[in-house]
Amino acid sequence: MKYFITPFILFFFSHSILSGQSILKPGLPKAAYGSKPPGLKTDSILFIAYMKGDSTLLSTYWEKKIIKNITEIDDFFCEVTKVKSSKTITYIYNDYYILLSIDSTVPYKKVDQLMERLKIIPYEKIFLSVKDYKNRNRGYYINLSVNPDKRQKIVAELYGTSYNEIKYLGSDCVVYAGIDSMPPPPPPMPLSTQDPDPLDTYLNLKKSGADTNYYFIGIDDGKPEINNKPGGAYDLSRLIMKKDSKLFLIPNEKNNYNDLIKLLDLLHQAQQAVYKLESIILYNKEFADLSYTDSSEITSRYQLYYKILSISEQLYLGKNIK
């Protein structure tokens, strides 16, 4: 069903021969906890966006392109979609990940702008690259959601009028690869906004004082805060155990990509602490020694639900909190 598996893997994960990285090699943040990247066994990456300093490089195994403006990602996405979809009649929109390989020092606002551009395409399946402390490729899977119109206007105020409207390039750029007499596949359903909108839900609850299970987690001067007070992995683990906690990550314009990864790593550290504690309470065993069934019971009970608030979403909340 899918093609280019071997060269794709060689390109993205053999660092000694990566011509793309020789042009632009980001210093990735370190994290204690993270997932293995996509594409180790299957062709599941659409392309990689490398960012360092003022430079952005878009790369597949067959093409590399340094862009001067983030909006150029639209055309690159379209070109890659045409190539991939033309090779198979079973092409599935949004069946791949876009991998972001970003230098630790890149300001968060630049990362935010890149993510907002991906929402314009729109594309939701993203992998944020990091290195673990054994220098292995790891990272975090996140899903982007399209902004409601009222918030898209704020994005356009931040980054320009080209951010006013969603393009739906996923369907427009697909090339049908079947027999001429066969009709093309129907266009995919567009990505939807979250319904109900979590920000409006919070604002409505706040009006009645019912927002006490909402927690805003940020970093100020390198130190994590929960609702503007110092807080760490222990505090977050207690919130995760409450199960009804709504966790919003709020990296801001003073932060960089490393700070975003610190927040994500902190959440996962807290989750691991919960796993270990529950393992002792329920089974009197270390979590690593549990059977698959017992460990699955704990992990399913304490899943991690959070939302990374974009700068436009934070501005929206600031304008509407009374």
C-alpha positions in Angstrom: 0.0 0.0 0.0 2.9 2.4 0.8 6.1 3.0 -1.0 9.7 4.3 -0.5 10.0 2.6 2.9 13.8 1.7 2.9 15.2 5.0 1.5 12.8 7.0 3.6 14.1 5.4 6.8 17.7 5.7 5.6 17.2 9.4 4.9 15.5 10.4 8.1 17.3 8.3 10.7 20.9 7.8 9.5 22.5 10.9 10.9 25.9 10.3 9.3 24.6 10.7 5.8 21.8 13.2 6.2 22.5 15.9 3.6 19.5 17.9 4.9 21.0 18.0 8.4 24.4 18.9 7.1 22.7 22.1 5.8 20.7 22.7 9.0 21.2 20.6 12.1 19.1 21.7 15.0 20.2 21.1 18.6 17.2 19.2 19.8 16.0 19.5 23.4 16.6 16.7 25.9 13.7 14.9 27.6 13.5 12.0 30.0 10.3 10.7 28.6 9.2 10.5 25.0 7.9 8.1 22.4 9.7 6.5 19.5 9.4 8.5 16.3 7.1 7.4 13.5 8.6 5.8 10.4 11.0 3.3 12.0 9.1 0.4 10.4 6.8 2.0 7.9 6.6 5.0 5.6 4.6 7.2 8.0 6.2 10.6 7.7 4.9 13.1 5.2 8.0 15.4 5.5 10.3 16.9 8.1 10.5 20.6 9.0 13.9 21.6 10.4 14.2 25.0 12.2 17.3 26.7 13.5 17.9 30.4 14.0 16.2 32.2 11.1 16.4 29.2 8.8 13.7 26.6 7.9 14.4 23.5 5.8 11.6 21.3 4.5 12.7 17.8 3.6 11.6 14.5 2.1 14.0 11.8 0.9 13.6 13.0 -2.7 13.6 16.8 -2.1 15.0 19.5 0.2 13.9 23.1 0.2 15.0 26.0 2.4 12.1 28.5 2.7 12.3 32.1 3.6 8.6 32.5 4.6 6.6 29.9 6.5 3.7 30.3 4.0 5.9 28.4 1.5 5.1 25.3 3.4 1.7 25.3 1.6 3.3 24.6 -1.8 5.8 22.0 -0.4 2.9 20.2 1.3 1.0 20.1 -2.0 4.0 18.8 -3.9 4.6 16.0 -1.4 0.9 15.1 -1.4 0.9 14.9 -5.2 3.9 12.6 -5.2 2.7 10.3 -2.5 -0.9 10.1 -3.7 0.1 9.4 -7.3 1.9 6.2 -6.3 -1.1 4.4 -4.8 -4.8 4.2 -5.2 -5.1 3.6 -1.4 -3.7 7.0 -0.4 -5.3 8.1 2.9 -5.3 11.7 3.8 -3.8 12.5 7.2 -2.3 9.0 7.4 1.2 10.4 7.9 3.0 12.6 10.4 4.8 15.9 9.8 7.9 15.7 12.0 9.2 19.0 13.5 12.9 19.0 14.2 13.5 22.3 16.0 16.5 23.8 17.7 16.1 24.3 21.5 16.7 28.0 21.2 14.1 28.8 18.6 11.6 31.3 20.1 8.2 29.8 20.9 6.5 32.4 18.7 8.2 31.0 15.6 7.1 27.5 16.6 3.6 28.8 17.2 3.6 30.4 13.7 4.7 27.1 12.1 1.9 25.3 13.9 -0.7 27.9 12.9 0.4 27.5 9.3 -0.1 23.7 9.5 -3.6 24.5 10.8 -4.2 26.6 7.6 -3.3 23.6 5.4 -4.9 22.0 7.6 -2.9 19.1 9.0 -3.2 17.7 12.5 -0.8 14.8 13.0 2.5 16.2 14.3 5.5 14.7 16.0 7.8 17.0 18.1 11.3 15.7 18.0 13.6 15.5 21.0 16.6 13.5 22.2 16.5 11.4 25.4 19.5 11.3 27.8 20.9 8.3 25.9 20.9 10.5 22.7 18.1 8.4 21.1 15.5 9.9 18.8 12.3 10.4 20.8 9.5 12.9 20.9 5.8 13.7 21.4 2.8 13.1 19.3 0.3 15.9 19.2 -2.8 16.8 17.2 -3.6 20.2 15.9 -7.2 21.4 15.5 -8.6 24.1 13.2 -9.4 27.4 14.9 -12.9 28.7 15.0 -13.4 31.8 12.8 -13.4 34.1 15.8 -9.9 32.9 16.8 -8.6 32.7 13.3 -8.9 36.5 13.1 -6.5 36.7 16.0 -4.0 34.5 14.2 -4.2 36.8 11.2 -3.5 39.8 13.4 -0.4 38.0 14.7 1.0 36.6 11.5 -0.7 38.3 8.5 -3.7 38.2 6.2 -2.6 34.9 4.6 -3.7 33.3 7.9 -7.3 34.4 7.5 -8.8 31.3 5.9 -8.3 27.5 5.9 -7.1 26.1 2.6 -8.0 22.3 2.8 -5.0 21.4 0.6 -5.2 17.8 1.7 -8.0 17.2 -0.8 -7.1 19.8 -3.4 -3.6 18.4 -4.0 -4.3 14.7 -4.1 -3.5 13.1 -7.5 -5.7 10.1 -8.4 -3.5 7.1 -9.4 -6.2 4.6 -10.5 -7.5 3.5 -13.9 -8.7 6.3 -16.1 -12.2 5.0 -16.3 -12.6 4.9 -12.5 -13.9 7.9 -10.7 -11.5 9.6 -8.3 -12.1 9.0 -4.6 -14.3 11.4 -2.7 -12.5 14.3 -1.0 -11.7 13.7 2.7 -13.7 15.2 5.4 -12.1 18.5 6.5 -10.5 18.6 9.9 -13.1 20.0 12.3 -12.7 22.3 15.3 -13.1 20.8 18.7 -16.8 20.7 19.6 -17.6 21.9 22.2 -14.8 24.4 22.1 -12.6 23.8 25.2 -11.8 27.5 25.6 -15.4 28.6 25.5 -16.3 25.8 27.9 -13.7 27.1 30.3 -14.9 30.7 30.0 -18.5 29.7 30.7 -17.5 27.7 33.7 -15.4 30.5 35.0 -18.4 32.9 35.0 -20.2 30.6 37.5 -17.0 29.8 39.5 -17.0 26.2 38.3 -13.5 26.3 36.8 -11.6 24.9 39.8 -10.4 21.8 37.9 -8.7 23.9 35.2 -4.9 24.2 35.5 -2.7 26.4 33.4 0.9 25.2 33.3 3.7 27.4 32.1 7.4 28.2 32.5 8.7 31.5 33.9 12.4 32.1 34.0 13.0 28.4 33.5 10.8 27.3 36.4 7.5 25.5 36.0 4.3 27.1 37.3 0.8 25.9 37.8 -1.8 28.7 37.9 0.9 31.2 38.3 2.4 29.4 41.4 5.5 27.3 41.6 4.8 23.6 40.8 6.6 20.5 39.6 6.1 16.9 38.7 4.8 16.0 42.2 2.0 18.6 42.0 1.1 17.5 38.5 0.9 13.8 39.5 -1.7 14.8 42.1 -3.7 16.5 39.4 -3.5 13.5 37.1 -4.8 11.3 39.9 -7.8 13.5 40.3 -8.8 12.4 36.7 -11.2 15.4 36.1 -8.3 17.9 35.9 -8.1 20.0 32.7 -4.5 20.7 31.9 -3.6 23.6 29.6 0.0 24.2 28.6 0.7 27.9 28.1 4.1 28.5 26.5 4.4 32.2 25.7 6.5 34.7 23.7 9.2 34.8 26.4 9.7 31.0 26.0 11.5 28.9 23.4 11.1 25.4 22.0 13.1 24.0 24.8 10.6 25.4 27.3 7.7 23.7 25.5 9.5 20.4 25.6 10.2 20.9 29.3 6.4 21.3 29.9 5.7 18.1 27.9 8.4 16.2 29.7 7.2 17.4 33.1 3.7 16.1 32.3 5.0 12.7 31.3 7.3 12.5 34.4 4.2 13.2 36.5 2.3 10.5 34.7 5.1 8.0 35.2 5.2 8.8 39.0 1.4 8.0 39.1 2.1 4.7 37.4 4.8 3.8 39.9 2.7 4.8 42.9 -0.4 2.9 41.8 1.7 -0.2 41.1 2.8 -0.3 44.7 -0.7 0.4 46.0 -2.5 -2.1 43.9 0.0 -4.9 43.4 2.9 -4.2 45.8 5.2 -4.4 42.8 7.4 -2.0 40.8 5.6 -0.8 37.7 8.3 -2.4 35.4 7.6 -5.8 37.0 3.9 -5.9 36.3 2.3 -8.1 33.8 0.9 -6.6 30.6 -2.7 -6.9 31.9 -1.9 -5.3 35.2 0.2 -2.4 33.7 -2.5 -1.8 31.1 -5.1 -1.4 33.8 -3.1 1.4 35.4 -2.1 3.1 32.1 -5.7 3.1 30.9 -6.9 4.5 34.2 -4.4 7.4 34.2 -4.2 8.6 30.6 -2.8 12.0 30.0 -5.2 14.6 28.6 -3.9 18.1 27.9 -4.0 20.9 25.4 -1.2 23.2 24.3 -2.6 26.6 24.0 -1.4 28.6 21.0 -0.6 32.3 21.4 -3.8 33.2 19.7 -5.8 31.0 22.1 -4.1 32.6 25.1 -4.9 36.1 23.7 -8.5 35.0 23.2 -8.8 33.9 26.8 -7.1 37.1 28.0 -9.7 39.2 26.1 -12.7 37.3 27.4 -11.9 36.5 31.0 -13.9 38.9 33.2 
